Amino acid sequence: MSAQGPLPLYNQDRVDDSTFIANFVARHAEFDSLLASLRANAKGGAARHEIIVGARGMGKTSLLRRIAIAIGEDEELSRAFIALRFREEQYNVISLAAFWRNCCDALAEWYEKAARPDLAKRLDAAIEKGDAGMLEAAFLDVCKALERRAVLLLDNLDLILDNLKDDDTWRLRSVLQSARGPIVIGAATQFLVQSGDRNAPFYEFFHPHILEPLGEKELLGCLRALASRRGEKGAPVLALLAKEPERALALYALTGGNPRILALIYQLLERADSHEIFSDLEALLDQVTPFYKARVEEYTGASQRAVIDAVALNWDPISSGEIAAATGIQVTTISPALDRLKRDGFIEEVQGSGARAKYQLAERFLNIWYLMRHGTRQTRQKLRWLTILLARLFSESELERLARDGERMTGVWRADWRHAVEEAYAEVVRSREEQLLESGDQLQDIFPKSLDPDDATREGARELLDQALRCAENDDFEGALILLDDWIARVGALEAPALQKSVAHVLLGKGIALRRLGRSEEEIAVYDDLIARSGVSVSPTLQVIVANALNNRGIVLGQIGRVEEALVTFDDLFARYGASQDPELEKNVAQALFNKGVMLARMGRAEEEIAVLDDFIARFGSSEASELQEQVARALLRKGARLGELGRAEEALVVYDDLTARFGATGAPALQEVVALALSAKSVALRRLGRHEAEIAVYDDLITRFGSSEAQKDSVGRALLMKGLTLAQSGLEEGIVVFDNLIARFGLSEAPALQETVARALFGKGVALWGLGRAEESVAVHNDLIARLGASNSPALQELVGDALLSKGFALGELGSRREEAILVYDDLIARFGTSEAPALQKRVADALLSKGVAFRQLGRAEEALVAYDDLSARLGASEAPALKELLAQACSGKGRLLADHFGRHEEAEAAYRKGLSSTPQDEILRVNLAWLLIETGRAKEAERVIVELSSLAPEGRALLDAGREIAADNFGSGVAHFGKVLDMQLEDGKSPFFEDLLRVLRLAAARGFGERLLDWFKESGNADRYAPVYGALVAKVRGEQYLRDLNPEVRRFAEKFYDFLSRPKKEEPPAKKPRRSTRRGR
């Protein structure tokens, strides 16, 4: 089902349940956890009550509605529970009576919808007259009558409980703890105050579920899922996410991971109103303006508005003293306003670099909106620079650059695997084409089965032929040849016309016997003898034998490399019999034309081959003879293949369509196979042209035509596989449906080709699920593949098992908390295939070792990462395979950077870099890493020799190396001149920045004692604002890590990553000097 309507942002009740579910793409883990709790509660007894905690827009209300729908749709849950929803803000709940009144009203509404007006009226009576006790009793009695427990889905639970008196809250707790009492699943923007108060009624009463901001991969998965479910409307979004994921990621980095903004971002991408990231941001802000404007205007007090303005415009966390200075209001007046804003969740208190608390807006995108709507020109410019910088950081090229130690972007559809599948499909089609077409390149191999008895005029001649035939039937061609020579010696010299046919038959048989014995030159001589004896005969029988001899002669000449003579022979046959209408001679002419085309193809003379094929099709295209129809179909197939090889894809498509139109309706198995191949070849051509919709239509055509054919199962399976892959690569859930169809059709097949196709479908499904953010399901599918085929000895299936293990490891690694499991998966792959000598499996083992090293590094287990890199290096050290050399280079780079940056073991790091270069001397990454190592260890002259060989290094990379060399030589002014040029390039020309090398310059400057001077330079040059995360990281490096806390979350997120790099290798350092503090006190 596709959801085509608009996505609601603030009021989810505007859409029906089916549309709501289709658009519910986030928070699946929390939803599953809450449903599992309800299933446990369904068994009876004391209930477990839940609270969902998250900032505004984090998906609390949507999650409550999704639970309500699930209770209604699930047979087990609907028998046990009644789901009751309430309005988001229950402002009237100031007493327990008001609380139960709202519950009774919600339950009455539920009964009306359930066609139970009697119970609804009973509740209405209680609502009109009852006090708290009567309302409570009426509510519980009606639930008891239906033998179900109520599930109260309460938004803003914190406000409800805060408004009740102590006696009321104690009474409510008592009811909720009763065996058949209602179950509460609440939501709040903050933890309940009572949860942490030992003396409060609800101390540690509710089980919390924290809604954290969505991560980057969750974002992309959710956007793909939304786009996939919205059908045609979502197609442009899927295309954009494939080409420019940084646009969505950069925007999301500014929103604080808020799922409500996810819908806004999606709508923006679907409309495609802009093509520039800052314009995207402005369009987003326009959409939230009414909502945020109303939020701010809820506060009417002058001091409250002033505090909001000061906090928002400062962007970075700000102290109460700084607020006072900015507003001109006394701290004593500011404090009550801060308290109110904190209680409302509008502002949050955070720890700064000093002892004083600081404050920032809790909803980060509200802060961005405020800056853009109320900030100065300089403030908006800072935001523009940050947006552009984030886009650079999120661009694929930069992510790869930052990950050059082997922490590669595996992506959802790994390019190498995707390419391998596509090329494997194309190769299967090409190989099957060649097999089918080469079957036309056959000698006339029909050994004479009978001769006219009247022709055997000499005594014993007939017996000789009978004996020769028996030898041939037993594959004794030496014996047959002796007997045939004896027969020719007896009869061949006779000139009686009646014997000519027998002699010609025997000579043709002798030629075939010689071919079976591999005596090509003698075979050709026999055909020459036959043609010389009978070539001018007008006898139809002899003409057919001569034509057979000419065909065989041409083919044998081609096989021994005398191709030009072969072509002359075929032309001789055309000259003799090309105009004949005798059916047998027509077949020979057709065979000769086809064979001539084969010879021309082998010589690489494609244009001439196409001309011959055109001649063939013109001569025999209208023939009704089944043998000639099959050859015409093959000629069309060969012509399409040659046009494709010549880059004339559009013409090839026309030829494939011609073939399908001519023979698509035939029931002949041989022609069906050619049609299936033509459709497969057409799909390959369309894929290479990037016309994926047309490509999918061809797969559908093939599946419809041959879906029930036993003979074409392989073709149907491959078509389903490629259709699923094409849809899944676009992020469409339909791809998963197609994979499931394929698995259901052929999953039990024992045919090796179909087993491989099913395995590829399982793998494709696993990767597709991963791309849609459903990593747990992805792991389960990979497990299925491994369980099915893990014991296979087939090389192709072993490679797929290796791919599945790798992909499973990647998926577990991306789940973050399951990296230990990922390492076990990599170990499983290494144990299975570690001793294999097959290059494809060796590559997968190397991939696993490299990924294992990365996983260890991410877990902070650097020593074990080094062991993994060393294992890979030991295995591949002598390999000459380019793909394995590349992996060795990555391992050496990863090992070197770990040794240099984490441990400070520079000599070993240098050895690792040089080992990698001995295998791949032109590897630019290894050379750059080595050059930086030499610069940072004071070996400038050696670094210069390495730099000279970096002939293809981008200008900004070279400029950064120049900056490093100058700073290492204490030429600060020259160094920052080079450095400044690079910074100017990055935000202006859109080139991918060299952030790692940029950070190396900063680290080197700090180590050389230029830290404060460099900070001053950043401020004076304006780069402190333009590169806020970089500047923030440098401040922390020079003055102390605690200064990261003074940055706003949008900047701090990246500054922390940069600081981590700047602070390597970790070592004990003296306390950082603190900057002078203002003597003015603040709160």
N, C-alpha and C positions, 0 to 999 in steps of 0.2 A: 504494500500500500504506500502511496506517496502522499505526503502532506503538502498541499499546495496553498493553503490559506496563509494569512499573515501570522507572524510569530508574536504572541502577546508578551509584553515586557513586565507590566506591573500587576495586571489582573488576569491570572490564569483561568479564572472561571468563565472568561469570555469564549473559550473554545470547548468543544465537546470532548468526551473522554478519549475517543480514539485518536483525535488530532493531538490531544495533550500527550498521550503515550508515545505517539510517533515523534514528538518533539522533545521527549524526555531522554536526553542523551548523556547527561552527567549524573553523578552521585549514585551509580549503580551499586557500588560496594556498600555504601551506607544503607541503601534501600534493602539489599539482600540481608544485611545484618539485622535490621529492624524486623523484617519479616520472619527471620529465624527465631527471634525472641518471641514474636507473637505465636509462632507454632508451638514453642515450648509452653507458653501461657495457656494455649488451647487445651492442654492436658488437665487443667484445673489447679486448685491450690492457690497459694499466695502468688500474686503477680509481680513481675519485674516491670517497673515503670521507667520510661526513657525520656531523656531531654536532648534535643538537637541544639547545639550552640554554634552560632556563626554570625558574622557581621551582616548588615543589610545586603541583600542581593546575592547571598551565598547559596540560595536554593532551599531554604527551610520550608517556606510555604509550599513550594512545588513538591518537596519530598512528602509533606503531610498529605497532600492531595493524592500523590501516587500511591501511598499506603492505603488511603480510603478506597481507591479504585481496586487495588489488589485484594482487599478484604471482600469486596463485593463480587469479584470474578473468581476467586479461589474457593473451590467446593469445601475444603476442610475449614478454612478460616471463616467463610460465610455461615457455616453451621454453628460456629462457636462465638462469633462476635457481630456487633453492630457498630459500624464506623460512623462517628458523628463529627462533622466539621462545623467550625464556628467562624464568624467574621474575624478578620485579622486583628483588629483592636476592639476588645470588649471594654469600652470605657465605663459601662454601667456597673461593672463588677466591683462594688465597694463593700459587699457583705456576702456571707455564705448563701443567704437567701437569693441574692441576685445571681450568684454562680449557678445554683440548682435550677433557678428559673430559666436561665439560658440553656441548661442541659435538657430540661423538660421540653422546651420549645424545639430544640434540635431533634430530639427523639420523636416528638409529635410530627414534625415534618417528615422524618424518615418513615413513620407509620402511614402517613398519607400516601407517600409514594409506593409503599408496599401494600396498598389497598386494605388497610386496617383502620378505618375511621373510628371504630369503637374505642380502641386504645388511644387514638389521637385525642378524642373528646375527653377521655378520662384524664389525660395529661393537661388539656386546656383548662379543665375545672380546677385542677390543682394550681395552675399558673395564676388563675384569677383570684383565688381565695387563700392560698396556702402561705404559711410562714416557712422558714428554712427547714424545719423538721418535717412538715407535710410534703414539701416539694421533694426533699431527699427521699422520703418513704415512697411517694408516688413514682418517682423515677426508678428506684430499685425494684419495686413491685412489678412494674410493667416489664422490666428486663427479665425478671424472674419468670413471669408468665410466658415469655417467649423462649426461656431457657438459653439465653445468650447474654454475654457480658458486653457492656458498652466499651468501646475504645474512644476515648476523648482526645481528639486531635486539636490541641490548644496552641495557637500562635501567641507569642508574647507572654509566655507563662510567667516570666519574672514579674511583669507588671500586675498580673492577676494576684499572685501570692503576696506581693508587696502591699496591695490594697486591702488585704484581709487582716482582721484582728487576730491576736495570738490564739484566742479560744477557737475562732473559726478555723484557723489553719490546723490546730490539733485535731479538731473534729473531722476535718477533711482527710487528714492522714489516716485516722481510724477507719473511715469508710473505704479508702483506697487499699488498706491492708486486709480488709475482710475477704473471705474466701470467694465470694461471688461479686465482689465490688468491681467498679469500673477500673479500666486500665488507662493510664494517662501516657500519651506520647506528646510531649510539649516541645516548643521551640522558643529560643530566647537569643537575644543579641549578646548576652554575657552570662557567665556562670551565676547561678542563684546565690544571693548573699547567704541564704539559709543553709546552703550545702556545706559551707565551711564553718558554721556556727554550731558547736556541740550542743548548745542549749535550745536550738531552734527545732521546730517540728519536722522540718524536711532536711535535717542534717544527713548527708550522704544517702539520701533517699532515692534520687533519680540516677539512672545509669547514663553517663554522658556520651554523646557522639559529636565529635568536633568536626565541623565543616571547614577544612583548610582551603585556602585558595587553590584553584586548579593549577596543575603544573603545565609546562609547555606542551608535553606530549599528550596530556589529557585534552588540552585545548584543541590541538590539531585533530586528534581522534574524534572529539565531539563535533567539530566543524565538518569533518568529512561525513560523519554519521548523519548530521542534519541535512547536508547537501544531498547525500545518497537517498534519504527518505523523501526529499522534495522533488524527485524526478527531474524533469526537464529544467525546472527553475534552478535546480542545484548544480546543473552541469557546469556553468561558468565558474562557480565557486571551486568545484573540484579541479578544474583546469588551473585556476589561479593558485590554489594551494600546492599544486604540483610544481608550478614554475616559480612562484614568489611567496613561499611560506613566511618569509621575514616580514611581510606586510602585516599579517595577522599577529605574529609573535611580538613585533615591536609595539603594536597597539596594546596587546594584552599585558605587556610588561608595565604599561602605564596605568592599568586598571586595577591592579592589586589582585588579579586572579579571580575576579568577581563573575560568577556564572550568569548573572543578569546581563552583564556587559557582553557575555558570549553571544547572546541573542542579538544584541545591537551590532556587534562586529559581523555576525553572519548576515544580517539584513543589509549592512553596508556593502559587503562583498558580493552579495547576490544582485544588488542594484547596479554595481559597477559604475557608480557615478564619478569616481575619480581614479587616477592612476598614479598618485603620489601620496606618500605615507602621511605627510603633514596635513594634506587635504582630507585624507581618511579621518585623521584625528579631529579636525574641525567639524566634519560631518557627524561624527559620533557625539561631539559636544552639543551640536544643535539638537540632537534627539533627546538628550537628557536634560536640556535647559529647563523645561517646565517643571520637571520633578525636583531638580536640585534647587531651583529658584524658590519653590514652595517650601522646601526643607529649611532653607536659610531664613525665609520670612516668617517661619513659626516663632522665631525669637524676636520679640518686639523691643526688648530693653536696649537702651543705648550702649550700656557696658557689654552686654552679651554680643551685640553686633560688632562692637569694636574689637572684642577678643577674637571672634571668628575671623574678622578681617586681618588682624595681625598674625594669627597662627597660619591662616591659609596663604597669605602673601609671602610669609617667610619661607614657606615650603619645607625647609629643614626644621627639625624639632627646635622649639623655642622655650626659654625659661620664663617664669612669671615676671622676673625682673626685666627681661628683654621685651616682654609684652607691655609692661608698664612704660618702658622707655619709648616704645613705638606708638603707643596710644596717648601718652600723657595722662593716664589714669593711675591713681595710687594703687599699689599692690593690694592693699586692704580691700579695695573695691573690686579688684579683678578676681580675687579668690572665690567669692560666692558665685560669680559668673562661670568660672572654671568648674566649680563643683557641680553646678546644674548641667553644664554641657557634658561633663564626664558621666553623670548619672544617666543622661539620655543616650549615651553612646555616640555622641557627635564628635567629641574630642577624647583622645586617650593619652594617658600619662606614660612616658617612656624614660629610660635611663640615658642620660647624656654622657659626655666624656668626664664631667666633673661630678661632684657630690649632689648638686641640685637636680631635681626632677625637671623634665622638659615635656612639652606638649605638642601634639600634631593631630590633624584631622584623622578620625578613625577610618572613614571611607576614602580611599586614596584617589579614586577617580573624581570624587567631589572636589578634592584639592586641585586636581588638574583643571577641572572645569572653572574653578574660582580664579586660578591663575590666568587662564585665557580670557575670562570675561571681565575681570576686575584688575588684572595686573598691569604693570607698565610695559612699554614697548620692549625694554631690556629683558623683562621677565618672560615675555612671550618668545623672545628670541632665544633665551636659554632653553626653553621648552622645545623649540624647533630644533636646536642643535642636538638636544638629547634624543629626540625622536629619530633624527637621521643617524645618529651614532648607534642607537639600538638596532636600527635596520641593518647597519653594517655588521654589527656583532652577530645578528641572527642570520645573515646571509650564509648560504651553504659554503661558499668558498672560504669565508673567514672561519666558520666552524671547523672546516677541515684543516685550516692553517693552525688554529689553536690546538688541534688534536693530532699534531704530527708525530706524537710519540706512539701512535698505534691506537689511540682512542678514536677510532674512525667513526664517522657517521655511517652506521650500517643502513640507515634509512628504513623505510617500511618495505619497499620493493628494492632490494639490493640490486644495483645495476648489473653486477656480474651474473647473478643468478637469473635475473629477468632476461638478460641478453642471451644467456646460455639456453634458456627454455625456448626463446624465439628462434634462435639459430638451430637448435635441435629440431624444432618443428620444420623449419625451412629445409634442413638437411634431409629429414625423413621424406619430405615431399620430393626433393630433388633426387634422392637416391632411388625412391620408388619409380619416379619418372624415368631415370636412366635404365633401371632394370627392365621396365616395361618396353622402353624404346629400343634397348639393345637386343631384346628378344626378337625384334624384326631383323636384326643383323645376323641372320642364320644361313648356313650353307644348306643346299638341297641335299638332305642326308637320308634319302629314301633308297636304301639298297634294293636293287631289282628283285622283286618277289617272284616273278614268273616270266617265262618266255614262251613264245608260240612254239609248240613242239615241231611244227613243220620247219622251223628255222634251224633245228639241230640236225643238220643233214649228215654229219659224220658220226660214225659209230662211237659211242661213249661220250659225245659232246654234251648230251643232255645230263648224263650222270655227273659230269664235272661241275656243271652249274648247280645241280642239286647239292652236291657236296660243298661247294663254295658258300651257298646260302646257309647251310647248317653251320659251317665255321663262323660265319658272320654273326649268326644268332647267338653263338657261344663266345663272342668277342675274340675269336681267333682270327685276326685279320691277316697275320702272316700266312697262315694256312690258306685263307680265302684268296690271298694275292697269288700264291703259287698256282692254285687251281685255275684262277682267271687267266693268268699268263699262259697256262697250258691250253685252255680253251681258245684264246686268241691265236696261239701258234697253230692250232688245228684249223680254225674257221676264219680268222681275220683276214687272210690273204685272198679269200674267195671273193669274187666280184659280183656275185649274184645279187641283184637288187633286193630280193626277199630277205637276204641276210643283213642288210645295212642296219635295220632297226635293232636286231639282236646285238650286233657289234657295238652300236652306239650305247645301248643299255649296259653292256658289259664294261665298256670303257668308263662310263660314268660311275659304275660300281667300283672299278679299280681305283679311280681318282679318290673316291670316298674312303676306300681301304687305306690308301697311302696317307690321306689326311689323318686317319685314326692312328697311324704309325708315326706321325710327325714328319713325314718326308715331303715337305711342301714343294720343293723344286721339281721332284718327279711327278707330283700330283699335277702341277701346272703343265708339264710336258704332256701328260695324258690328255688333259683337256684340250691342249693345242692339237693333238693327234685327232681327237674326236671332232673338233671344229673343222679341221682340214678335210676329214673324210666326208662330213655330212653338212657342212655349213651352207652349201648352196641348194640343199634339198628343198623341194616344195611340199614334201610330205608333212602334214600337220604333226604327226607323232614325232618325226625327227626334228622338226623345228622346236618343239617343246624341250626335247632332250638337249639340243644345242643351246637353247636359252638357259636351261639349268646349268650347263657347263660354263657358260659365260658368267652367270651370276656367281657360281662357286669360284671361278678363276679370279674375278675381281675381288672377292672377299679375301681369298688366300693371299693375293698380292698385297692387299692392305695390311694384313696381319704380319707380313714379313717386312713391312716398311716400304714397299714399292708402290706408294700411294698414287703417284701420277699415272703409272701403268694401270692401276686399278680403275682410275677414273676413265681412262681411254677404253678399257674393257666394257665398262657400263655404257659408255657412249656408243660403242660398237653394237651392243645389244639393242639400244634405242633405234639406231639406224636400221638394223635388220627388221625389227618386229614392232617398232613403236606405233605403226599405223594399223596393226592387226586388230581384228575384232574377235579373234578366237579367245574364248574365256581363259584357257590355260596359258596362252601367251600373254594376255593382259595381266594375269597374276605375276608372271615373270617380269614384265616391264615395270609393274608397280614395285615389285621387290627390288629391282635394280635401281629405280629412282630413289627408293627409300635408302638402300645401301649406299648410294652415291652421297645422299645427304649426310649419312653417318660418317663417311670418310671425310667429307668437307668439314664437319664439326670437329673431328679429331685433329684436322690440320689448322683449326682456328679460323677457318674461312666462313664466318657466320653469315655474312651477307650473301655469298654464293649459295650456302646451304638453304637460306630462306627462299631464294629464287627457285631452287630445285623443289622445295616443299610446296611453293605456290604452283609450280607446274604439275606436281603430283595431285594437288587438291583440285586443280582445274580439270585434269584428265579424268579423275575417278570420283570426284565429289558427289556425282549424281548416281553412282552405281548402286544397285540393289543387292549385289553379291555380298554376303556377310563377311567374307574374308577381306574384301576391299573396303567395306565400311569401317572395319576395325583398323585397317591401315590408314584410312583417311583421318580417323579420330586421332591416331597416334601422330600423324603428320601435323595436325593442328596443335596437338599438345607440344610437340617438339618446336614448332614455330613460335608458340607463345613463350616457351622457355628461352629460346634464343633471343627474342625481342627483349625480354626482361634482362638478360645478360648484357645486352647492348644499351641498356638504360632507356629503352623505349617502352616504358611500363604501360602507358595509356594504350598503345597499339596492342600490347600483350593482352590487356584486359578485353579488348574487342575480339581478339582471337579466341580467348577462353569462352566468351559469351557465344560466339559462333559455334564452337564445339558443343556447348551445352544445348543450344537451340536445335542443332542437327540431331543429336543423339540422346538428349536428356530423357526422352520418353521411352526409350528402348528397354526391353527386358533382358537383352542378351548380357550375361555376366561379364564377358570381356569388355563390352562397351560401357557397362556400368562402372567398371573399375577405372576406365579412362575418364569418364565424366566426373567421378569422385576426385580423381587426381587433378583434373582441370579446376574444379571448385577450390581444392586445397591450394593449388598454385595461385589462383586468383586472390585468395585471402592473404597469401604471403605478399603479393604485389601491393595490395591495398594497405596492408600494415606498413610496408616500407614507404608508402606515399603518405602515411599519417591519416588515412581516411578510415577511422575506426568504426564509425557508424555503418558504412558500407561493408566493412570487413565483417562486422557482426551479422549483417544481413546475409552474407555468403555462408557463414557458419550455420545460420538458421535454415537456409536453403538445403545445405548438404544434410543436415540432421533430419529435415522433413522428408527428403527424397529417400534416404538410406537408413533411417532409424530402425526399421524392422528387418534390414538385410543382414543375414549371418555373414555373408562374404565381406561386407564393408564395416564390420564392427570397429576395426582399427581406425578407419577414417572418421567414423562418427565419434569415437572416443577422443581422438585428437582435436576434432572440431569443437567438442564440448570443452575440452581443456583450454583451448586458445580463446574461446568465447568467455569463459570464466576469468581467465587471466586478463583479458582486455577490459572487462567490466570492473574487475577488482582493482586493477591499476588506477582506474579513474575514481576509486573510492566508493563504488556503488555496491550496496549489499546484494544486488542481483547476482554479482559474481559468486557469492557464497552459495546462493540458490543453485546456480549452474554447476558448481563443484559438487554439491550434494546430489544433484541429478546424475552426474557422471558416476559418482561413487555407488549410488543405489543401483544403477544399470549394470556396472561391470566390476563391482567390488569383490565378487566371489569368483571371477574368472581366473583360470589357471594359465591362460595364454600369456607368455612373457611380455609381449608388446602392450597388452592391456593392463597387466600388472604395473608396468612402468607408468602408463598414463594415469592409472588410479593413484599411484604414489605421488605423481606430480600434482594431481588435483588436491590430494590431502595437504601437500605442502603449500600449494597456492591458497587453499582455504585458511590454513594456519597463519600465513603472512597477511591475508586480507583481514582476518579478525584482529590481528595485531595493529594493522593500520587504522582500524576503526576504534582503537582504544580498548579492545576487549582482550587484554593480554592473557588473562586466566583461561579463556576459551581457546586462545591460540595455543597455549601450552598443552591443553587437553588434546587438541587435534594432532599436534606433533607427537604426543605420546601414542596416539592411535597408529600413526604411520610407523613409528619405531616398533611398536608391538607386532604389527602386521608383517613387516619386512626386515626386522632386525637380524634375523638368522639367514637371510638370503645370501647366496654366493654370486648372484648376478652383479657384475661390475656396475651397471647402470643403476640398479636398485641400491647397491651399497653407497654409491655417491649421493643418492637421494636421502638415505638414512643419515649420512654425514651432514647433508644440508639441514635436515630436520633437527638434528642435535644442535647444530650451530644456531639455528634460528630460535630454538627453544631456549638456549643459553642467553641469547640476546634479549628475548622477551622477559625472562626471569631477571636479568640484569636491569632492565628498564623499570621493573617493579620496585627497584630500590632495596626493599627489605629482603629480597630473595637472591642477593648476589652470591651468598654461600651455596645455594642450590645451583646457581648458574655454573659455579666452579666445578661442582660434582658432575654436571652434564658435560662440560668440556673434558673432564677426566674420563668419562664414559666413552666419548668419541676417541680419545687418544688410546684408551685400552683396546677398543675394537679394531682400530685401523692403524695403530702406531707402527706396526711392523710391515705394513703393506708397501710393495714396491710400485704400485700404480700411481703415476703422477697426480691424477685427479684426487685420489685419497690422501696422498702426501700433502697436497695443498690444503685440504680440509683439516688435517691434523695440525698443520702450521697455523691455520686460521684459529683453531681452538687454543693452541698454546699462546698465540698473540692475545686473544680475547681473555684468556685466563690471566695473563700478566696485567692487562688493563683492569680486570675485576679485582685482583689483589691490590692494585694501586688505589682504586676507588675505595677499597675497604681500609686503606691506610696500612696495608701489610707489604711494605716496600721490599723487604728481604725476599719474601716469597715471589713477588713480581719479578725480581731479578733472576730467581731460579727458573721461572717459566721462560723468560727471555733466553737464558743460557741453554735450556733444553732445546728450544727452537733453533738456536744458533748451532748447537752440536749436531742436530739432525740434518740441517740444510747447508752446512758449511761447504760441502763439496758439490752441491747441486748446480747444474748449468741451466735448468729450466728458468726462463725469464720470470714467470709468475712466482716461483719459489724464491728467486733472488730478490724480487721486490718485497716479499714478506720478510726475508732475512734483513733487508735494509730497514724496514719498519721496526723490527725487533732490536736491531743495533741502535737505532735512533731512540727508541723508548728506553732501552737500558742506559744509554749514554746520558739522556736527560735526567733519568732517575738518579744515577750516580752523581751527576754534577749538581742538580738542583736540590735533591733531597738529602744526600749524604755529604756533599762537598768533596767527593773522591774524584778529583779532576783527572788524575793519571789514568785511572780505570775507565773513566768516561771517554777520554781521548782514544784509548785503545778500542773501545766499542765503536766509536765513530769511524776510526780508520779500518776496522775489520769490515764494517758495512761498505765502505768505499772500495775496499779491495774486491768486493763482489759486484758492486754497481758503481763504478767510478764516476759516472755522470749524475749521480743522485744529488739534486740541488739541496734538499732538506738536510742531508747529512753534512754537506759542505758548509752550509750556513751555520748549523749547530757547532761544527768544529771551529769555524772562524770565530764565533762568539765565545767559545770556550777559551780559545787562545787570547782573545782580547781581554777577557775578564781575568785571566791569569797572568797578564802582563807580558805576553809574547807577541808584540805587535808585528814584528818583521815576519814571523811565521804565519800570522794571520793574513798579512798582505799577500803572501804567496798563494794562500787558499782562495782569497777574494779575487785575485786576478783570473782564476779559472772559472769564476761564476759569470760567464759571458751572457747568459740569458736571464739573469736575475733582474726583476722589475726595478725601475729607478728608485721607488721608495724603499725597497729592501736594501739597495746599495747605499742610499743616503743614510739609513739608520746605522749600517755598519760604519760608515764614515763618521757619524756622530759618536759612535762607541769608541772608535780609534782615537778621535780627538780628545774625548773626555778621559780616556785611559792615559793619555799623554798630558793630562792636566790643562788642556787648552779648552777651558769651559766655553769661552765666547764662540770659538769655531764650532765646537760641538753642538751648542744650542742653535746655531745658525742652520746647520744641516737638519737638526731635529725639527726646527720650526717649519722648514720647507715641507717636510713630510706631513706635519699636522695640517698645514694649509691645503695639501693635496686631498686629504681624506674627506673633508666635508664639502669639498667643492666639485671634484671631478667624478665622484661616485666610484672610484676604484676601491678594490677590497683592501682594507688596511692590514698592516703587518703588526697586529697588536702584541704578539709575543715578543717580537724584536723591539718594539716600542718600549715595552716594559723592561726589557733588558737594559735599555739606555738609562731608564730611571733607576734601576737597581745599581747599575755601575756608578751613576752620579752620586747616589747616596753613599755607596761604599767609599768613594773618593773624597767624601766630605763636602760635596756640593749640594746637599739636600735642601738647606734653607735658601741658597741662592737660586736653585731651580724652582722652588715654590714661589719666590718673588718673581722670577721670570714668567711663570705661568700666569700670575695675577696681572703683571704689567702688559703681557702680550694678549690678554683676553682669553687665553686657552684654558684658564681655570673654569670659566663658564662653558666654553665650547666642548671641553673634554671633562665634564664634572666628575664622572666616575674615576677617571685616571688621576685627576688632581686629588680627589678624596683619598684614593689609595696611597698616593705619595705622601700626603699629610700624615696618614697613619704610619707609614714606614718611617718617616723622619721624626715624628713627635710621639708616636705611641698608638697601639691598636685601638685604644679606647676612643680615639677621635672618629672612628667609623660610626660611632653611635650618634654623632652630631649631624649625620647626613639623612636626608629624606629617604624613605624606603625604596623609591624608584631608582635613585642613584646608588644607594648603599648596596643593593643587591649585586651590582656589577663591581662596585668598588671593593667589596669583600673578596670577590674572585681575583681581582687584580692584586690586592694586598697579599693574598695567599702566595701568589707567584713572587712578588717583590720580597717577601720575608723568607724565601728559601735561599740556601739550606737553613733549617732551624738551628739556632744555637743560643746559648745563654748570652744575653746582652745587658749592659748596664741600664738602669732605669732611664727612660727618655726624659729629656729636659721638658719641663712644663712651660708653656707660654705665660707671659705676665697676665695676671688676672686683674679685672677691674675692681676697684675698691668699693664700688657701689654694691650694696647688698640687695638681693632679690629673693623671692620665694619660689 
